[in-house]
Amino acid sequence: GGIDYGAPETWSSARSSAAEQSEPEQPENAADDGRSDARRAASARRSRERGRTPLFDQYDEGTDGRPRAANE
């Protein structure tokens, strides 16, 4: 099994203890459980990346043909 970084029990340096779970999770069926883990991980990844500035602007049409850094 992999590590679910979005799980409330996962330790984080941003908080001193695990977050309390408001309501217990109950999988609808066992066959769907693997896919829901992947969905939760993808959702956590998207929320972490929201608001970040890309290192390179891939849409910039530079005249010299090289990628531009975000601060250029």
Backbone atoms as SQL, in Angstrom:
CREATE TABLE atoms (id INTEGER PRIMARY KEY, chain TEXT, resi INTEGER, resn TEXT, atom TEXT, x REAL, y REAL, z REAL);
INSERT INTO atoms VALUES
  (1, 'A', 1, 'GLY', 'N', 0.788, -1.172, 0.000),
  (2, 'A', 1, 'GLY', 'CA', 0.000, 0.000, 0.000),
  (3, 'A', 1, 'GLY', 'C', 0.845, 1.258, 0.000),
  (4, 'A', 2, 'GLY', 'N', 0.351, 2.248, -0.695),
  (5, 'A', 2, 'GLY', 'CA', 1.027, 3.537, -0.737),
  (6, 'A', 2, 'GLY', 'C', 0.591, 4.426, 0.412),
  (7, 'A', 3, 'ILE', 'N', 1.133, 5.592, 0.442),
  (8, 'A', 3, 'ILE', 'CA', 0.812, 6.565, 1.478),
  (9, 'A', 3, 'ILE', 'C', -0.264, 7.497, 0.951),
  (10, 'A', 4, 'ASP', 'N', -1.316, 7.673, 1.725),
  (11, 'A', 4, 'ASP', 'CA', -2.381, 8.603, 1.355),
  (12, 'A', 4, 'ASP', 'C', -2.111, 9.927, 2.058),
  (13, 'A', 5, 'TYR', 'N', -1.523, 10.867, 1.345),
  (14, 'A', 5, 'TYR', 'CA', -1.135, 12.143, 1.939),
  (15, 'A', 5, 'TYR', 'C', -2.330, 13.004, 2.322),
  (16, 'A', 6, 'GLY', 'N', -3.487, 12.720, 1.771),
  (17, 'A', 6, 'GLY', 'CA', -4.666, 13.508, 2.081),
  (18, 'A', 6, 'GLY', 'C', -5.464, 12.969, 3.263),
  (19, 'A', 7, 'ALA', 'N', -5.045, 11.837, 3.822),
  (20, 'A', 7, 'ALA', 'CA', -5.784, 11.240, 4.930),
  (21, 'A', 7, 'ALA', 'C', -5.669, 12.099, 6.184),
  (22, 'A', 8, 'PRO', 'N', -6.751, 12.221, 6.947),
  (23, 'A', 8, 'PRO', 'CA', -6.708, 13.054, 8.146),
  (24, 'A', 8, 'PRO', 'C', -5.742, 12.536, 9.201),
  (25, 'A', 9, 'GLU', 'N', -5.431, 11.245, 9.181),
  (26, 'A', 9, 'GLU', 'CA', -4.509, 10.682, 10.169),
  (27, 'A', 9, 'GLU', 'C', -3.046, 10.923, 9.809),
  (28, 'A', 10, 'THR', 'N', -2.764, 11.398, 8.611),
  (29, 'A', 10, 'THR', 'CA', -1.393, 11.613, 8.164),
  (30, 'A', 10, 'THR', 'C', -0.763, 12.754, 8.940),
  (31, 'A', 11, 'TRP', 'N', 0.440, 12.537, 9.454),
  (32, 'A', 11, 'TRP', 'CA', 1.134, 13.573, 10.218),
  (33, 'A', 11, 'TRP', 'C', 1.599, 14.667, 9.280),
  (34, 'A', 12, 'SER', 'N', 1.524, 15.890, 9.742),
  (35, 'A', 12, 'SER', 'CA', 1.961, 17.036, 8.964),
  (36, 'A', 12, 'SER', 'C', 2.711, 17.984, 9.876),
  (37, 'A', 13, 'SER', 'N', 3.774, 18.603, 9.360),
  (38, 'A', 13, 'SER', 'CA', 4.501, 19.586, 10.154),
  (39, 'A', 13, 'SER', 'C', 3.672, 20.845, 10.361),
  (40, 'A', 14, 'ALA', 'N', 2.629, 21.035, 9.557),
  (41, 'A', 14, 'ALA', 'CA', 1.779, 22.217, 9.688),
  (42, 'A', 14, 'ALA', 'C', 0.814, 22.097, 10.867),
  (43, 'A', 15, 'ARG', 'N', 0.637, 20.900, 11.385),
  (44, 'A', 15, 'ARG', 'CA', -0.230, 20.729, 12.554),
  (45, 'A', 15, 'ARG', 'C', 0.434, 19.743, 13.506),
  (46, 'A', 16, 'SER', 'N', 0.182, 19.918, 14.776),
  (47, 'A', 16, 'SER', 'CA', 0.877, 19.101, 15.769),
  (48, 'A', 16, 'SER', 'C', 0.221, 17.749, 15.991),
  (49, 'A', 17, 'SER', 'N', -1.031, 17.599, 15.600),
  (50, 'A', 17, 'SER', 'CA', -1.705, 16.320, 15.774),
  (51, 'A', 17, 'SER', 'C', -2.573, 16.036, 14.554),
  (52, 'A', 18, 'ALA', 'N', -3.006, 14.806, 14.455),
  (53, 'A', 18, 'ALA', 'CA', -3.859, 14.437, 13.325),
  (54, 'A', 18, 'ALA', 'C', -5.197, 15.153, 13.446),
  (55, 'A', 19, 'ALA', 'N', -5.744, 15.541, 12.318),
  (56, 'A', 19, 'ALA', 'CA', -7.043, 16.219, 12.310),
  (57, 'A', 19, 'ALA', 'C', -8.127, 15.243, 12.725),
  (58, 'A', 20, 'GLU', 'N', -9.114, 15.753, 13.442),
  (59, 'A', 20, 'GLU', 'CA', -10.222, 14.899, 13.847),
  (60, 'A', 20, 'GLU', 'C', -11.157, 14.693, 12.672),
  (61, 'A', 21, 'GLN', 'N', -11.642, 13.481, 12.562),
  (62, 'A', 21, 'GLN', 'CA', -12.544, 13.147, 11.467),
  (63, 'A', 21, 'GLN', 'C', -13.961, 13.486, 11.897),
  (64, 'A', 22, 'SER', 'N', -14.660, 14.293, 11.108),
  (65, 'A', 22, 'SER', 'CA', -15.992, 14.746, 11.491),
  (66, 'A', 22, 'SER', 'C', -17.027, 13.624, 11.411),
  (67, 'A', 23, 'GLU', 'N', -16.926, 12.784, 10.411),
  (68, 'A', 23, 'GLU', 'CA', -17.839, 11.651, 10.278),
  (69, 'A', 23, 'GLU', 'C', -17.062, 10.470, 9.713),
  (70, 'A', 24, 'PRO', 'N', -17.333, 9.264, 10.189),
  (71, 'A', 24, 'PRO', 'CA', -16.586, 8.096, 9.696),
  (72, 'A', 24, 'PRO', 'C', -16.889, 7.820, 8.231),
  (73, 'A', 25, 'GLU', 'N', -15.836, 7.485, 7.498),
  (74, 'A', 25, 'GLU', 'CA', -16.013, 7.147, 6.083),
  (75, 'A', 25, 'GLU', 'C', -16.463, 5.704, 5.972),
  (76, 'A', 26, 'GLN', 'N', -17.449, 5.477, 5.144),
  (77, 'A', 26, 'GLN', 'CA', -17.923, 4.126, 4.905),
  (78, 'A', 26, 'GLN', 'C', -17.956, 3.900, 3.404),
  (79, 'A', 27, 'PRO', 'N', -17.079, 3.031, 2.892),
  (80, 'A', 27, 'PRO', 'CA', -17.087, 2.773, 1.451),
  (81, 'A', 27, 'PRO', 'C', -18.409, 2.158, 1.014),
  (82, 'A', 28, 'GLU', 'N', -18.878, 2.598, -0.158),
  (83, 'A', 28, 'GLU', 'CA', -20.154, 2.091, -0.664),
  (84, 'A', 28, 'GLU', 'C', -20.074, 0.608, -0.992),
  (85, 'A', 29, 'ASN', 'N', -18.977, 0.218, -1.623),
  (86, 'A', 29, 'ASN', 'CA', -18.734, -1.206, -1.832),
  (87, 'A', 29, 'ASN', 'C', -17.229, -1.434, -1.929),
  (88, 'A', 30, 'ALA', 'N', -16.805, -2.650, -1.657),
  (89, 'A', 30, 'ALA', 'CA', -15.377, -2.948, -1.587),
  (90, 'A', 30, 'ALA', 'C', -14.699, -2.858, -2.949),
  (91, 'A', 31, 'ALA', 'N', -15.405, -3.134, -4.027),
  (92, 'A', 31, 'ALA', 'CA', -14.800, -3.115, -5.366),
  (93, 'A', 31, 'ALA', 'C', -14.437, -1.696, -5.786),
  (94, 'A', 32, 'ASP', 'N', -15.156, -0.709, -5.307),
  (95, 'A', 32, 'ASP', 'CA', -14.930, 0.686, -5.694),
  (96, 'A', 32, 'ASP', 'C', -13.885, 1.364, -4.811),
  (97, 'A', 33, 'ASP', 'N', -13.445, 0.686, -3.751),
  (98, 'A', 33, 'ASP', 'CA', -12.553, 1.304, -2.771),
  (99, 'A', 33, 'ASP', 'C', -11.228, 1.755, -3.363),
  (100, 'A', 34, 'GLY', 'N', -10.608, 0.973, -4.248),
  (101, 'A', 34, 'GLY', 'CA', -9.331, 1.347, -4.854),
  (102, 'A', 34, 'GLY', 'C', -9.435, 2.595, -5.703),
  (103, 'A', 35, 'ARG', 'N', -10.512, 2.713, -6.451),
  (104, 'A', 35, 'ARG', 'CA', -10.690, 3.898, -7.294),
  (105, 'A', 35, 'ARG', 'C', -10.938, 5.143, -6.460),
  (106, 'A', 36, 'SER', 'N', -11.661, 5.020, -5.354),
  (107, 'A', 36, 'SER', 'CA', -11.934, 6.194, -4.527),
  (108, 'A', 36, 'SER', 'C', -10.643, 6.691, -3.876),
  (109, 'A', 37, 'ASP', 'N', -9.716, 5.782, -3.535),
  (110, 'A', 37, 'ASP', 'CA', -8.415, 6.204, -3.006),
  (111, 'A', 37, 'ASP', 'C', -7.667, 7.026, -4.043),
  (112, 'A', 38, 'ALA', 'N', -7.699, 6.587, -5.292),
  (113, 'A', 38, 'ALA', 'CA', -7.016, 7.319, -6.363),
  (114, 'A', 38, 'ALA', 'C', -7.660, 8.685, -6.569),
  (115, 'A', 39, 'ARG', 'N', -8.983, 8.741, -6.475),
  (116, 'A', 39, 'ARG', 'CA', -9.683, 10.031, -6.619),
  (117, 'A', 39, 'ARG', 'C', -9.317, 10.981, -5.489),
  (118, 'A', 40, 'ARG', 'N', -9.248, 10.461, -4.263),
  (119, 'A', 40, 'ARG', 'CA', -8.872, 11.309, -3.124),
  (120, 'A', 40, 'ARG', 'C', -7.457, 11.830, -3.288),
  (121, 'A', 41, 'ALA', 'N', -6.538, 10.976, -3.745),
  (122, 'A', 41, 'ALA', 'CA', -5.151, 11.400, -3.943),
  (123, 'A', 41, 'ALA', 'C', -5.061, 12.461, -5.029),
  (124, 'A', 42, 'ALA', 'N', -5.807, 12.286, -6.121),
  (125, 'A', 42, 'ALA', 'CA', -5.793, 13.277, -7.201),
  (126, 'A', 42, 'ALA', 'C', -6.379, 14.595, -6.725),
  (127, 'A', 43, 'SER', 'N', -7.424, 14.528, -5.922),
  (128, 'A', 43, 'SER', 'CA', -8.035, 15.746, -5.390),
  (129, 'A', 43, 'SER', 'C', -7.070, 16.476, -4.460),
  (130, 'A', 44, 'ALA', 'N', -6.359, 15.735, -3.624),
  (131, 'A', 44, 'ALA', 'CA', -5.382, 16.353, -2.722),
  (132, 'A', 44, 'ALA', 'C', -4.251, 16.990, -3.517),
  (133, 'A', 45, 'ARG', 'N', -3.826, 16.320, -4.596),
  (134, 'A', 45, 'ARG', 'CA', -2.752, 16.859, -5.436),
  (135, 'A', 45, 'ARG', 'C', -3.192, 18.167, -6.090),
  (136, 'A', 46, 'ARG', 'N', -4.426, 18.199, -6.600),
  (137, 'A', 46, 'ARG', 'CA', -4.930, 19.427, -7.229),
  (138, 'A', 46, 'ARG', 'C', -5.018, 20.564, -6.222),
  (139, 'A', 47, 'SER', 'N', -5.485, 20.283, -5.012),
  (140, 'A', 47, 'SER', 'CA', -5.627, 21.353, -4.026),
  (141, 'A', 47, 'SER', 'C', -4.268, 21.871, -3.579),
  (142, 'A', 48, 'ARG', 'N', -3.252, 21.000, -3.528),
  (143, 'A', 48, 'ARG', 'CA', -1.900, 21.460, -3.173),
  (144, 'A', 48, 'ARG', 'C', -1.347, 22.375, -4.244),
  (145, 'A', 49, 'GLU', 'N', -1.641, 22.080, -5.511),
  (146, 'A', 49, 'GLU', 'CA', -1.051, 22.837, -6.611),
  (147, 'A', 49, 'GLU', 'C', -1.839, 24.081, -6.970),
  (148, 'A', 50, 'ARG', 'N', -3.009, 24.248, -6.408),
  (149, 'A', 50, 'ARG', 'CA', -3.836, 25.420, -6.701),
  (150, 'A', 50, 'ARG', 'C', -3.134, 26.669, -6.179),
  (151, 'A', 51, 'GLY', 'N', -3.001, 27.672, -7.021),
  (152, 'A', 51, 'GLY', 'CA', -2.405, 28.923, -6.594),
  (153, 'A', 51, 'GLY', 'C', -0.904, 29.001, -6.772),
  (154, 'A', 52, 'ARG', 'N', -0.277, 27.932, -7.193),
  (155, 'A', 52, 'ARG', 'CA', 1.173, 27.966, -7.397),
  (156, 'A', 52, 'ARG', 'C', 1.505, 28.607, -8.733),
  (157, 'A', 53, 'THR', 'N', 2.613, 29.326, -8.772),
  (158, 'A', 53, 'THR', 'CA', 3.084, 29.924, -10.014),
  (159, 'A', 53, 'THR', 'C', 3.969, 28.907, -10.723),
  (160, 'A', 54, 'PRO', 'N', 3.744, 28.664, -12.002),
  (161, 'A', 54, 'PRO', 'CA', 4.604, 27.713, -12.714),
  (162, 'A', 54, 'PRO', 'C', 6.017, 28.260, -12.842),
  (163, 'A', 55, 'LEU', 'N', 6.990, 27.370, -12.832),
  (164, 'A', 55, 'LEU', 'CA', 8.377, 27.793, -12.950),
  (165, 'A', 55, 'LEU', 'C', 8.636, 28.400, -14.324),
  (166, 'A', 56, 'PHE', 'N', 8.108, 27.778, -15.356),
  (167, 'A', 56, 'PHE', 'CA', 8.265, 28.304, -16.711),
  (168, 'A', 56, 'PHE', 'C', 6.896, 28.578, -17.308),
  (169, 'A', 57, 'ASP', 'N', 6.784, 29.657, -18.062),
  (170, 'A', 57, 'ASP', 'CA', 5.539, 29.977, -18.747),
  (171, 'A', 57, 'ASP', 'C', 5.558, 29.264, -20.088),
  (172, 'A', 58, 'GLN', 'N', 4.863, 28.139, -20.154),
  (173, 'A', 58, 'GLN', 'CA', 4.901, 27.337, -21.377),
  (174, 'A', 58, 'GLN', 'C', 4.140, 27.983, -22.518),
  (175, 'A', 59, 'TYR', 'N', 3.327, 29.001, -22.238),
  (176, 'A', 59, 'TYR', 'CA', 2.540, 29.635, -23.289),
  (177, 'A', 59, 'TYR', 'C', 3.187, 30.913, -23.811),
  (178, 'A', 60, 'ASP', 'N', 4.310, 31.309, -23.233),
  (179, 'A', 60, 'ASP', 'CA', 4.987, 32.524, -23.679),
  (180, 'A', 60, 'ASP', 'C', 5.653, 32.270, -25.027),
  (181, 'A', 61, 'GLU', 'N', 5.361, 33.127, -25.999),
  (182, 'A', 61, 'GLU', 'CA', 5.979, 33.014, -27.320),
  (183, 'A', 61, 'GLU', 'C', 7.252, 33.860, -27.317),
  (184, 'A', 62, 'GLY', 'N', 8.311, 33.299, -26.792),
  (185, 'A', 62, 'GLY', 'CA', 9.574, 34.025, -26.702),
  (186, 'A', 62, 'GLY', 'C', 10.217, 34.185, -28.060),
  (187, 'A', 63, 'THR', 'N', 10.912, 35.289, -28.249),
  (188, 'A', 63, 'THR', 'CA', 11.561, 35.536, -29.539),
  (189, 'A', 63, 'THR', 'C', 12.846, 34.742, -29.686),
  (190, 'A', 64, 'ASP', 'N', 13.459, 34.362, -28.554),
  (191, 'A', 64, 'ASP', 'CA', 14.726, 33.632, -28.645),
  (192, 'A', 64, 'ASP', 'C', 14.548, 32.112, -28.580),
  (193, 'A', 65, 'GLY', 'N', 13.314, 31.621, -28.455),
  (194, 'A', 65, 'GLY', 'CA', 13.055, 30.188, -28.535),
  (195, 'A', 65, 'GLY', 'C', 13.324, 29.401, -27.270),
  (196, 'A', 66, 'ARG', 'N', 13.660, 30.051, -26.175),
  (197, 'A', 66, 'ARG', 'CA', 13.896, 29.313, -24.935),
  (198, 'A', 66, 'ARG', 'C', 12.740, 29.566, -23.970),
  (199, 'A', 67, 'PRO', 'N', 12.479, 28.616, -23.058),
  (200, 'A', 67, 'PRO', 'CA', 11.405, 28.843, -22.089),
  (201, 'A', 67, 'PRO', 'C', 11.756, 29.981, -21.141),
  (202, 'A', 68, 'ARG', 'N', 10.773, 30.748, -20.766),
  (203, 'A', 68, 'ARG', 'CA', 10.979, 31.881, -19.861),
  (204, 'A', 68, 'ARG', 'C', 10.646, 31.461, -18.433),
  (205, 'A', 69, 'ALA', 'N', 11.470, 31.867, -17.487),
  (206, 'A', 69, 'ALA', 'CA', 11.163, 31.639, -16.078),
  (207, 'A', 69, 'ALA', 'C', 9.990, 32.533, -15.690),
  (208, 'A', 70, 'ALA', 'N', 9.284, 32.165, -14.642),
  (209, 'A', 70, 'ALA', 'CA', 8.091, 32.907, -14.233),
  (210, 'A', 70, 'ALA', 'C', 8.409, 34.353, -13.865),
  (211, 'A', 71, 'ASN', 'N', 9.621, 34.630, -13.400),
  (212, 'A', 71, 'ASN', 'CA', 9.948, 35.995, -12.978),
  (213, 'A', 71, 'ASN', 'C', 10.601, 36.821, -14.079),
  (214, 'A', 72, 'GLU', 'N', 10.703, 36.322, -15.296),
  (215, 'A', 72, 'GLU', 'CA', 11.332, 37.080, -16.387),
  (216, 'A', 72, 'GLU', 'C', 10.321, 37.934, -17.109);
